Amino acid sequence: MAQLDVDGDYLVVRLGIIDAMLSMRSTMRFPLTSVKNVYVDPVAGEEPKGFRAPGTAIPGTLTKGTFHFDGVKTFWNIWRGTLVVVVELNNEKFDRLVIEQSDPEAIVDKITQALEARS
């Protein structure tokens, strides 16, 4: 499972070996100033994913990698997709990150607190 974390002034996505292979990505860093919104979305996994480039998808099971849908570029890393954090970004390579987390409320709180501390 990928892990979202705050490291100083950055939001960091750390991918395990299997996730990195399936999504064709490894660790990603985004400045907290680029985070527009962050929230828990238990039904995000049901959204249309769009065109995969690059990545892996098995409908109803897993979605890993970069997907383009309706002009939005999203990085997905979900297995079944019920414990999902969505991060909306400004002026970054991705418009959104959709990442499954074991405790999504806790990571949303942590990111929100880091954003508020910067205000």
Residue pairs with C-beta under 8 A, 6 or more apart in sequence:
1 16
1 19
1 77
1 79
1 100
1 101
1 102
2 13
2 14
2 15
2 16
2 19
2 77
2 99
2 100
3 13
3 14
3 101
4 11
4 12
4 13
4 85
4 87
4 97
4 99
4 101
4 107
4 111
5 11
5 12
5 14
5 107
5 110
6 12
6 32
6 110
6 111
6 114
7 29
9 31
9 32
9 33
9 118
10 29
10 30
10 31
10 32
11 29
11 30
11 31
11 32
11 34
11 35
11 87
11 111
12 27
12 28
12 29
12 30
13 27
13 28
13 29
13 30
13 75
13 77
13 97
13 99
14 27
15 23
15 25
15 26
15 27
15 28
15 77
19 64
19 77
20 26
22 55
22 56
22 62
22 64
22 65
23 54
23 55
23 56
23 64
23 65
23 66
23 75
23 76
23 77
24 54
24 55
24 65
24 66
25 65
25 66
25 75
28 75
30 87
30 89
30 92
32 111
32 114
32 115
32 118
33 118
34 89
34 90
34 91
34 92
35 87
35 88
35 89
35 90
35 111
35 115
36 88
36 89
36 90
37 86
37 87
37 88
38 85
38 86
38 87
38 88
38 108
38 111
38 112
38 115
39 85
39 86
39 108
40 83
40 84
40 85
40 86
40 104
40 105
40 108
41 84
41 85
41 86
41 98
42 82
42 83
42 84
44 78
44 81
44 84
44 86
44 98
45 63
45 78
45 80
45 81
45 82
45 84
45 98
45 100
46 81
47 69
47 98
48 69
49 57
49 63
49 67
49 69
49 74
49 76
50 67
50 68
50 69
50 70
50 72
50 74
51 67
51 68
51 69
52 65
52 66
52 67
53 65
53 66
53 67
53 68
54 65
54 66
55 63
55 64
55 65
55 66
55 67
55 76
56 62
56 63
56 64
56 65
57 63
57 64
57 65
57 67
61 79
61 80
62 78
62 79
62 80
63 76
63 77
63 78
63 81
63 98
64 76
64 77
64 78
65 75
65 76
65 77
66 73
66 74
66 75
66 76
66 94
67 73
67 74
67 75
67 76
68 74
72 95
72 96
73 93
73 94
73 95
73 96
74 94
74 95
74 96
74 97
74 98
75 94
75 96
75 97
75 98
75 99
76 98
77 97
77 98
77 99
77 100
78 84
78 98
78 99
78 100
79 100
80 100
81 100
82 100
83 100
83 101
83 102
83 103
83 104
84 98
84 99
84 100
84 101
84 104
85 97
85 98
85 99
85 100
85 101
85 104
85 107
85 108
86 96
86 97
86 98
87 96
87 97
87 99
87 111
88 95
88 96
89 95
89 96
89 97
101 107
